[in-house]
Structure formats: C-alpha cells, structure tokens
Amino acid sequence: MKVHIEKSQIFADGIDLNEEYGKALSLIAELRKNEEDFTGWVNWPSELPAEWMEAMEKTAEDIRSKCDRLIVIGIGGSYLGTAAVEEALGGCRDGFPKLVYAGNNMSGYYHAGLKKIVDEHDVCVCVVSKSGGTMESRLAFSIIKDWMYEKYGREETASRIVAITDPHKGILREESDKEGYVTFEIPSTIGGRYSAFTPGIMFPLAVAGIDIREFVRGAKDMSLNNGFWKEEGINYALARHALNNAGKDIEVFEYYDPSMRLIGEWCKQLFGESEGKEGKGLFPASLTLSTDLHSMGQFLQEGKQVFFETVLNVLGRECDVIVPESAGPELAGRSLNDINAMAVKGVMAAHRKADIPIIRIDIDEITEYSLGQLLYFFMMTAAVTGKLMGIDPFNQPGVEDYKQEIRNLLGQ
C-alpha cells in the first residue's frame, strides 16, 4: 500500500477513536452494498466496464492526432480531479497534448486569453457536465465553440469535441446527439465530487498520456483492502469526527511538495461540499509549506486553536537537487528533498509542543497508482465522516441558493 496514517499527535481532550469504531465499520459495509443514492462510486473501480476503458484509450489516441492543446471545460468535480492528478504527476507527458482548463470561472479576462490558444494551436475540446446547464461551463463551451467554428467550420469542430455527460438527459446530451459528438457517460449513480474514476476525469488524463489503468488499479486495490479499512484507513475518519466533536472546526491540509496544491483544492471541494450542511461539518483549508509558514506559521503556532492539521507527506521523488558549497557548511552537499523532509519533522515537532492535533498521511511516491489510492481513500473518508456527523454526504442542497440569486440578477 502507498498510503499510511500516523495519528500520534492527537492531543485534544476527550478523544476516543474506539468509541464509534464499530459504527464506522458498519457504515463502510453499508456503502459497499450500493443501495443508497449516489453510492455508485464505492465499487466502481472494480466494476468499470473494460469496453469503457478501451473506448477512452482509442478516442484519446484519435484526439491526440488532431491537436496539441485539449481544452477541458468543467467546474468542481468535473475538472478538479483531472487538474489535481495532472499537476501531481508533473503535467502532461512529452509529445502529448497540453491540457488547458476553462469553464471553472466566469472571468472575461481569463477566457479572453483562451482565444489566443484557439488561434495559435490545433485544439480539441473535452466538455464535462452532467446536465450541460452549469453556468460557468455552459458559457465557456458556447464561447470556445464559436471560435472553433470560425477556424474549423461546424462539421470539423464537431469531430474535435468529446462530451462527457448524463447517459440519457440534459442540454449537453441533446446537443451531443444532434451534433454527433463522441460521448462518454457519467453514471447517474455517481455525483460530481465522487467522480474521480469516471470518464469525466480519466478521459482527458488519457489524452495527456497518463496511465489511467494504473490510476484505476490503485483505487481498486484501496477499495478492496479490508485490512487497511479495519485499521489505519478507518482511523482517519474516526479522528476527524472526534476532533470535530472536541471543538476543532477547521481541517488544514498541508503539503511540502507544491505539486500537491490541487490535491488540496480537490480535498476542499470533496469535504466542504460533503460535510458542510445542517450547521455541521469541518471547514477544509489548505496550505503549501514551507511557503505558507511565512504567512500563516504564526497563526498555526499561536493563533486560536480551532483547527487540526492533516499533513500530506510525500516520501519519495525521483528528481532532486544537491545544494552547492555557496549555501554554507550547514546546507552544502545536502539534497533539497532531504532538507524538505527535515522541515516536515521540524514543523511537526514545533506544533507538537503547542499541542496542535496532527494527522500525517505518508505517500510513498507520486504515481498514477498511488494517486488512485489516495483519491479513493479520501472519498471513502468523506462518506464515512459525513455519516458519523449525521448528515447526507452525497447531496448539496445549499448550492442551489447562490445559483438562483445569480439567475435572478441576470433576469433583471
């Protein structure tokens, strides 16, 4: 296994990880039955049809022959998983199309910059939306299509679009059927933030040259590892719930490898949208260390202790740099990765003295396989912790409120 949990720095009063151990185990067993709405993701890594994988790989090869830029249009769970995995692995592979993201904001300045990409590169589009009606994605898709019509014509543009959407209904499904886009399905039993192993995330990764079979294999092995879920795996959910009950309202995800930045953003959506309801939930934040120690280190050390820390600790990286003599005798000859590892230990030691609860997740290396394990692990944790809190981790009723207010203003 590539993921390990260390919980030795949990000091909050009243924490007993065994108190709800049996209940948490039962929740995992119930989730695996896939009898509840939007739990199709639980067994999906084992059930993903082989023909889907083959079709994604074949279509990815065709798309690669047409473009050097793939514009991925989506927001939230429809793009964050793709961007997080791509960034963690160091970007697209040499000789493969570069992924460009759109539809995750409504900034005219940002999207105007995409016009130059369409003009100067051979582009294809992967639009990811269950309904096709999400405002940010809908706007970007309409704009980029118009630019592509001008450059390629309508028929050629259609051959450069892959739509990943609901199998039966929605604006994007209707348009895809009418225009003849290649399509892949997002299973109706899987919600956006739990969709890491669906075509919406995996197809653009395949275009970028990332091994999606290894990605799914990591998730499958994690999902089937009963021993892990009876011990280390379940303890993370139990610790999060117990710390929340002890008055810790914020979980700070910290990572010392900057390539984990979007993994942190993905975690923020997963946990924030799963748990933040009915006046409950942990507020997810993320920090890039040691960078953010120079802005947030003081607060972490001596600020109001309403938080605990979850350290995403990458143990192994192939690339490294040896420090030259000019850095001085204390640092010369050392590797940067070794110094970074000392920073992890030093910060944890300082925070231990301040009685800050810390959970450390060790990741042996960053590969497609280990990222598959990690993302599945977090999804199961979000589901179990949410249920321990007594809420439904698969809905998001509050999201509609701000959308309706925006629609009201546009209607005026």
C-alpha positions in Angstrom: 0.0 0.0 0.0 1.1 3.6 -0.7 -0.9 5.4 2.0 -0.2 5.3 5.7 -1.7 7.1 8.6 0.1 8.4 11.7 -2.2 9.8 14.4 0.4 10.0 17.3 0.0 13.8 17.6 -3.7 13.9 18.6 -3.8 15.6 22.0 -7.3 17.1 22.1 -9.2 16.2 25.3 -11.9 13.6 25.2 -10.8 11.9 22.0 -11.5 8.2 21.9 -11.1 6.6 18.4 -12.6 3.4 19.6 -15.9 4.9 20.6 -17.5 4.7 17.2 -15.2 2.1 15.6 -18.0 -0.5 15.2 -20.4 2.1 13.7 -17.8 3.3 11.2 -17.1 -0.3 10.1 -20.8 -0.9 9.6 -21.0 2.3 7.5 -18.4 1.1 5.1 -20.2 -2.2 4.8 -23.5 -0.4 4.1 -21.8 1.8 1.5 -20.4 -1.2 -0.3 -23.9 -2.5 -0.8 -24.6 0.4 -3.1 -28.2 0.6 -2.0 -28.2 4.4 -1.3 -28.5 7.1 -3.9 -25.2 8.3 -5.3 -23.1 5.5 -3.9 -22.2 4.0 -7.3 -18.6 5.2 -6.9 -17.9 2.8 -4.0 -17.5 -0.3 -6.1 -16.9 1.5 -9.4 -13.1 0.8 -9.6 -13.9 -2.9 -9.7 -17.0 -2.6 -11.9 -15.8 -0.1 -14.6 -16.5 -1.9 -17.9 -13.4 -3.0 -19.8 -15.0 -1.7 -23.0 -15.3 1.8 -21.5 -11.5 1.8 -20.8 -10.7 0.6 -24.3 -13.0 3.2 -25.9 -11.5 6.0 -23.8 -8.0 5.0 -24.8 -8.9 4.6 -28.5 -10.7 8.0 -28.6 -7.8 9.6 -26.7 -5.4 8.4 -29.4 -7.7 9.9 -32.1 -7.9 13.2 -30.3 -4.1 13.3 -29.9 -3.7 13.0 -33.6 -5.8 16.2 -34.1 -4.5 18.6 -31.5 -1.6 19.9 -29.4 -4.0 21.5 -26.9 -7.0 19.9 -25.3 -9.3 22.4 -23.6 -11.1 20.7 -20.7 -14.3 22.5 -19.8 -15.8 21.8 -16.4 -16.0 23.0 -12.9 -15.8 21.4 -9.4 -15.8 17.7 -9.6 -16.0 17.9 -13.4 -12.4 19.2 -13.6 -10.6 19.3 -10.3 -9.7 15.6 -10.3 -8.2 15.9 -13.7 -6.2 19.0 -12.9 -5.1 17.6 -9.5 -3.8 14.3 -10.9 -2.1 16.0 -13.9 -0.3 18.6 -11.7 0.8 16.0 -9.1 2.4 13.9 -11.9 4.2 16.9 -13.3 1.9 17.9 -16.1 1.3 16.2 -19.5 3.9 13.8 -20.9 6.3 14.9 -23.6 4.7 14.5 -27.1 1.2 14.6 -25.8 -1.4 17.5 -26.0 -1.2 20.0 -23.2 -4.4 20.3 -21.1 -5.9 23.8 -20.8 -8.8 24.4 -18.4 -11.9 26.5 -19.0 -15.4 26.9 -17.5 -14.2 26.9 -13.9 -14.7 30.7 -13.6 -16.7 33.5 -15.3 -13.8 35.9 -15.7 -13.8 37.6 -19.1 -10.1 38.3 -18.7 -9.3 34.6 -18.2 -11.4 33.4 -21.1 -10.2 36.1 -23.5 -6.8 34.6 -23.0 -8.1 31.3 -24.4 -8.7 32.9 -27.8 -5.0 33.1 -28.5 -4.7 29.4 -27.7 -7.5 28.6 -30.2 -5.9 30.8 -32.8 -2.4 29.6 -32.5 -2.8 25.9 -31.8 -4.6 22.9 -33.0 -7.3 22.4 -30.4 -9.9 19.9 -29.3 -12.4 20.2 -26.5 -13.5 17.8 -23.7 -16.6 19.3 -22.1 -17.6 17.6 -18.8 -21.1 18.3 -17.4 -23.9 16.0 -16.3 -26.6 18.5 -17.4 -24.8 20.9 -19.6 -26.6 23.7 -17.8 -23.9 24.6 -15.2 -23.4 28.3 -15.9 -19.6 28.5 -15.9 -19.2 25.5 -18.2 -22.1 26.5 -20.5 -20.6 29.9 -21.0 -17.1 28.7 -21.8 -18.4 25.9 -24.1 -20.5 28.4 -26.1 -17.7 30.9 -26.5 -15.0 28.4 -27.4 -17.3 26.6 -29.9 -17.9 29.9 -31.7 -14.1 30.5 -32.0 -13.7 26.9 -33.3 -16.5 27.4 -35.9 -14.6 30.4 -37.3 -11.4 28.4 -37.5 -12.5 24.9 -38.5 -16.2 25.1 -39.6 -19.1 23.4 -37.9 -18.5 19.9 -39.1 -14.8 19.7 -38.3 -15.4 21.4 -34.9 -17.9 18.6 -34.0 -15.2 16.0 -34.7 -12.9 17.8 -32.3 -15.4 17.7 -29.3 -15.8 14.9 -26.8 -18.7 15.4 -24.4 -18.9 13.6 -21.1 -22.4 13.8 -19.7 -25.5 12.1 -18.5 -26.4 9.0 -20.5 -30.0 10.0 -21.2 -30.9 13.6 -20.4 -29.8 17.2 -20.2 -28.9 20.0 -22.5 -25.4 18.6 -23.3 -26.8 15.1 -24.1 -29.3 16.6 -26.5 -26.7 18.7 -28.2 -24.3 15.8 -28.5 -26.8 13.6 -30.1 -27.8 16.3 -32.6 -24.2 17.4 -33.5 -22.7 13.9 -33.4 -20.1 14.5 -30.7 -18.2 11.5 -29.3 -19.6 10.9 -25.9 -18.9 9.1 -22.7 -21.2 8.6 -19.7 -21.1 9.8 -16.2 -23.0 7.1 -14.4 -26.2 8.6 -12.9 -25.4 6.9 -9.5 -22.1 8.9 -9.1 -22.1 12.5 -8.0 -19.6 15.1 -9.3 -17.2 15.2 -6.3 -17.1 11.4 -6.2 -16.4 11.0 -9.9 -12.6 10.7 -9.9 -12.7 7.3 -11.6 -15.3 8.1 -14.3 -14.6 9.2 -17.9 -15.1 12.9 -16.9 -11.7 12.8 -15.1 -10.0 9.9 -16.8 -10.5 10.7 -20.5 -8.6 14.0 -20.5 -5.9 12.3 -18.4 -5.6 9.6 -21.1 -5.2 12.3 -23.8 -2.4 13.8 -21.7 -0.5 10.5 -21.7 -1.3 9.5 -18.1 -1.8 5.8 -17.4 -5.5 5.6 -16.4 -5.3 1.8 -16.0 -2.8 2.2 -13.2 -4.9 5.0 -11.7 -8.0 2.8 -11.6 -5.9 -0.2 -10.3 -4.8 1.9 -7.3 -8.4 2.8 -6.5 -9.5 -0.8 -6.9 -6.8 -2.1 -4.6 -7.6 0.5 -2.0 -11.3 -0.2 -2.2 -10.7 -4.0 -1.6 -8.1 -3.7 1.1 -10.3 -4.8 4.1 -7.3 -4.9 6.4 -6.5 -1.3 5.8 -10.0 -0.2 6.3 -10.2 -2.0 9.7 -7.1 -0.3 11.0 -5.3 2.8 9.5 -7.9 3.7 7.0 -10.9 3.9 9.3 -8.9 5.8 11.9 -8.7 8.9 9.8 -12.5 9.2 9.6 -12.8 8.5 13.3 -10.1 11.0 14.2 -11.7 13.8 12.1 -15.1 13.2 13.7 -13.7 13.0 17.2 -11.6 16.2 16.7 -14.7 18.0 15.4 -16.6 16.9 18.4 -13.8 18.2 20.6 -14.2 21.7 19.2 -11.8 21.6 16.2 -13.9 23.2 13.3 -11.1 23.5 10.7 -9.0 20.9 9.0 -5.9 22.3 7.4 -4.4 20.1 4.7 -0.7 20.8 4.4 1.8 19.6 1.9 5.5 20.3 1.4 5.5 19.3 -2.2 4.0 22.1 -4.3 2.7 19.6 -6.9 0.1 18.6 -4.3 -1.5 22.0 -4.4 -4.5 20.9 -6.5 -4.9 17.7 -4.5 -5.5 20.2 -1.6 -8.1 22.0 -3.7 -9.8 18.8 -4.6 -9.9 17.8 -0.9 -11.5 21.2 -0.1 -14.4 20.5 -2.6 -14.8 16.9 -1.5 -15.0 17.5 2.2 -16.6 21.0 2.1 -19.5 20.0 -0.1 -19.9 16.6 1.5 -19.9 17.8 5.1 -21.0 21.4 5.2 -24.7 21.2 5.9 -27.2 21.4 8.7 -24.8 23.6 10.7 -22.3 20.9 10.8 -19.0 20.0 9.1 -15.3 20.7 9.2 -14.1 23.7 7.2 -11.4 22.5 4.9 -8.4 24.7 4.2 -5.1 24.0 2.5 -1.5 25.4 2.9 1.6 24.9 0.8 4.6 24.5 3.2 7.1 25.7 3.8 5.9 28.7 1.6 2.8 29.5 3.7 4.7 29.2 7.0 5.9 32.7 6.2 2.4 34.0 6.1 0.4 31.5 8.3 3.1 29.9 10.5 2.5 32.4 13.3 -1.2 31.7 13.4 -0.7 27.9 13.3 1.8 28.1 16.2 0.0 30.6 18.5 -3.4 31.5 17.0 -6.8 30.4 18.1 -6.7 26.7 18.3 -9.9 25.9 16.3 -8.1 23.6 13.8 -6.1 20.4 13.4 -3.6 19.6 10.7 -3.5 16.8 8.1 -0.1 16.6 6.6 0.1 15.0 3.1 3.7 13.8 3.3 5.3 12.7 0.0 8.2 10.4 0.9 9.8 9.8 -2.5 10.5 11.8 -5.6 12.8 10.9 -8.5 14.1 14.4 -9.1 16.3 16.2 -6.6 19.0 18.9 -6.4 22.2 18.9 -4.4 22.9 22.2 -2.6 26.2 23.8 -3.7 29.0 24.9 -1.4 28.0 28.6 -1.7 25.0 27.9 0.5 27.3 27.5 3.5 28.5 24.5 5.5 25.2 23.8 7.2 23.4 23.1 3.9 26.2 22.4 1.4 26.2 18.8 0.0 22.7 18.0 1.2 19.8 17.2 -1.1 16.8 19.6 -1.2 14.4 16.6 -0.7 16.3 15.7 2.5 16.1 19.3 3.7 12.4 19.4 2.9 11.9 16.2 5.0 13.7 17.9 7.9 11.2 20.8 7.5 8.3 18.3 7.9 9.8 16.9 11.1 10.8 20.3 12.5 7.3 21.9 11.9 5.6 18.9 13.4 7.9 19.0 16.4 7.1 22.7 17.0 3.4 22.1 16.6 3.6 19.1 19.0 4.9 21.5 21.7 1.9 23.7 21.0 -0.5 20.7 21.5 -1.8 21.0 17.9 -3.5 17.8 16.8 -1.8 16.4 13.7 -2.6 13.5 11.4 0.1 12.6 8.9 -0.6 10.7 5.7 2.6 9.2 4.2 2.6 8.8 0.4 5.5 6.6 -0.6 5.7 8.1 -4.1 3.6 10.0 -6.6 2.4 7.7 -9.4 -0.9 7.1 -11.1 -1.3 4.0 -8.9 -0.7 5.9 -5.6 -2.9 8.8 -6.6 -5.7 6.4 -7.4 -5.3 5.0 -3.9 -5.2 8.5 -2.3 -8.3 9.9 -4.0 -10.4 6.8 -3.3 -9.2 6.9 0.3 -10.4 10.5 0.7 -13.7 9.8 -0.9 -14.5 6.9 1.5 -13.3 9.0 4.4 -15.7 11.9 3.4 -18.6 9.5 3.1 -17.9 7.8 6.5 -17.2 11.0 8.4 -20.3 12.7 7.0 -22.5 9.8 8.1 -20.9 9.8 11.6 -21.9 13.5 11.7 -25.5 12.5 10.9 -25.7 14.2 7.5 -26.1 13.1 3.9 -22.6 13.3 2.4 -23.9 13.0 -1.2 -26.2 16.0 -1.6 -25.6 19.7 -1.7 -28.9 21.5 -1.2 -27.3 24.8 -0.3 -25.5 25.1 -3.6 -28.7 26.0 -5.4 -29.3 29.1 -3.3 -26.5 31.2 -4.7 -27.2 29.9 -8.3 -30.8 31.1 -8.0 -29.7 34.6 -6.8 -27.4 34.9 -9.8 -30.2 33.9 -12.2 -32.5 36.4 -10.5 -29.9 39.2 -11.1 -29.4 38.1 -14.7 -33.1 38.1 -15.3 -33.4 41.7 -14.1 
